[in-house]
Amino acid sequence: MFLSQQEINFRVLIDQEEQYAIWPERKAIPDGWIDIGVLGCKQECLDHVDLAWLDMCPLSFPHFLHQRSATIRVH
């Protein structure tokens, strides 16, 4: 028997780069991800991510840009 999308609960996860994901509640949380305590149907979790994830740029990206600009020399 297969469960429909409406019958599956999801949880909202966040990683060290402050990127979000939804994950089926019945599955183990992957390494590197943290459960932020939001649980619900798929659409509820997606709605939460849509409101919470304001900057999709990974946390390390500004640091990468700074390092890259430091290595570029202007003549």
N, C-alpha and C positions, 0 to 999 in steps of 0.2 A: 504494500500500500504506500503510495506516494502522498506527501503532504502538499497542499497548494501554498502559494506564496502568502496567502492570508492566514494560513495556519502556522507558519514558521515565525518564531520570535527572533529578532535580531538584537544585537547590542552595538553600541557605538564605541569604536576604539580610536586611540590616538597614538602616534609613535613619537620618537625623540625629535623628529623634524617638524612636529606639530602638524602632521598630515592626518586626516581622518579617514576612517573606513567603517563600513558596517560588516558585521560578521554574524553568522548563524549562532544563536545562543547554545545550541546543542554541541557545537564543535569547540575544541580546546583553543584558547587564545594563542595565536602564533607568538613566537619569541620576538621581543622588541616592541610589542604593542601593549597598551594599557587600556583596560576597561574603564570608561569614564562614568559608568553608572546609568546610562540611558538605555532603556530596554523597551522594545515595542515591535509593532509590525514593521515591515520593510519601509513603507512610506513614512511612518512616524520617525524612524531613524534617519531617513534621507532628509526629511524636513528639518530635523535638528542639525544635521551636518550643514545644510544649506544656510541656516541662520548663524551657526557658530564658526564656520570656516571662512573667515573674511579675507584672508591672504593665502592664496594657494601656493605661494612661493615657499619652498622648503626653508626651514630655519637657517640652514648653513649657506644658502645661496648668496646673501649679501657678503658674507665672509669670503666666499669664492670669488665674487666680483672684485672685492678689494684686493685680494691676493693677485688676481690676474692683472688688474690695472697697475699694480706696483711693478710687475715684470715687463710691462710695455713701456718702451722709452720713446719719447717724442724728440725728433731731431729738428 
